[in-house]
Amino acid sequence: MSDTLMWEVRAAPGRQQDLLAWVETTAVPELSATEHFAGADVYLGGQDRVVVIARWTTAPPRLPDPPEELLARPVAQWPFQHHSTVAP
């Protein structure tokens, strides 16, 4: 059963920080309020990408879509099943 969601999107040119602000003030708080939420990590990548990897103890919900004006292309979301963690 899937318990992890990877959410990835490319921001419109010059809008990565605006998209990041939306993720931190809207998407992540909405996720953290869902039942069985276990945590989330937010990443910034090249080409103005923002990535969220969120975990639950049950099947993950989908993240909401950000405002269209912040996006260079549609959001991609994939559910996964956590397999292992490697620590130093």
C-alpha positions, 0 to 999 in steps of 0.5 A, spaced: 500 500 500 502 506 498 504 511 504 508 516 501 507 522 496 512 525 491 509 532 488 513 536 483 512 542 479 516 547 475 515 554 477 513 560 472 520 564 470 522 568 477 516 565 481 519 559 485 519 563 491 512 565 490 510 557 489 515 555 495 511 560 499 504 557 497 507 550 499 509 552 506 503 556 507 497 552 504 499 545 501 503 543 507 499 545 513 493 542 509 496 536 509 499 536 516 491 537 518 490 530 515 489 524 519 495 519 519 500 524 517 507 522 518 511 528 516 513 532 509 520 534 506 520 540 501 526 541 496 528 546 491 531 544 485 534 546 478 530 550 473 525 553 479 522 546 481 519 545 488 518 538 490 514 535 496 515 528 499 510 527 504 508 521 508 502 518 512 501 511 516 495 510 510 494 511 503 496 518 501 491 524 499 493 528 493 496 535 494 492 541 492 493 544 485 497 551 486 495 557 483 496 557 475 500 563 474 505 560 479 506 554 474 510 553 468 507 546 467 502 542 470 503 539 477 506 531 477 504 527 483 506 520 484 504 515 490 509 510 493 510 505 498 516 507 503 521 501 503 527 503 507 531 509 510 538 509 510 542 513 516 549 515 516 
